[in-house]
Amino acid sequence: MAAARAEAEALSRALRDLPRPSGQTTASLFEGAHSQRRSGVGETFWQFRPYQPGESAGAIDWRQSARARHHLVREHEWQAARTYWFWLDASASMRFSGDAARPTKLGRGLALLLTLAMMAVDQGERVGLLGRQDRPGFGRQGIERLCLGLEGLDDAALPDADRLRLQPFSRVVLFSDFLLPVEAVEAGLGRLAAARTGPSAVQVLDPVERGLPFQGRVRFEGLEGEGEMLIDRAEASRASYKEVLAAHDAAVAAAFRRHGGAFVRHGTDAKTMQGLLDFLPHSWSTAEA
């Protein structure tokens, strides 16, 4: 956890002012308070309206009223902070790495999650751990609570909808290898849909899982009780394996699109920063409250 947190802090600092092609900074993708296109509590001017009898005289905009020659009240647009709920698959398959020089999928997912959470709280958003925390948190305290929730994480199933307490303006971001039946993914997304949120996801895979770079006779052992499989010529199976994996990924991505979310692929052989830059413009900046 300490290593992932240190990496996330460095990445969030680097991302904060990283320029984008449009001139927009990456940090500006996190808008903090989000306009709701109606009057309420906020700092942005919304409209002037006639003063109503019984209202406080302090609500009157005297300068504008003098110009209009009748009393006007300045209204502000209602704004609300958004809440980001994160979920990290902590199953045995996520603890795999095909090379000691690469992080495990769980380690990379943790670094991605914490970086996004730190960027969010820097912009005034709330963050929480889906299924493990009842209330989201603000600022550094929110990060501390998130880290505590991630300590000893060992579950892999998405929580049922009746366990979710998602506030308005919530977004959900999921991190997993998604190497499970598409039907199970659909069921999990259905439970989230019942809670009225369109989740986005980052699929984290090791390049060994993506390319099957083996030669000759290889024995594969499942990490989650699937048993063993012996293949005489692994190279002969490579093309068909890649086709099956591509079809599976396409089906999972389609499931997320049907439920109103985004699906981004990331390999542990790539830099963590690349995963963040791939994810942010496709889902975070376009997310609707």
ABEGO torsion letter per residue (X at the ends): XAAAAAAAAAAAAAAAABBBAAGBBAAAABAEBBBAGBBEBEABBABBBBBBBGBBAAABBAAAAAAAGBBBBBBBBBBBBBBBBBBBBABAAAABBABAABBBAAAAAAAAAAAAAAAAAAAGBBBBBBGABABBBBEAAAAAAAAAAABGBABABBBBAAABBBBBGBBBBBBBAGBBBAAAAAAAAAAAAAAGBBBBBBBBBBAAAAAGBBBEBBBBBBAAGAEBBBBABAAAAAAAAAAAAAAAAAAAAAAAAAAGBBBBBBBAABBAAAAAAAAAAAAAAABBX
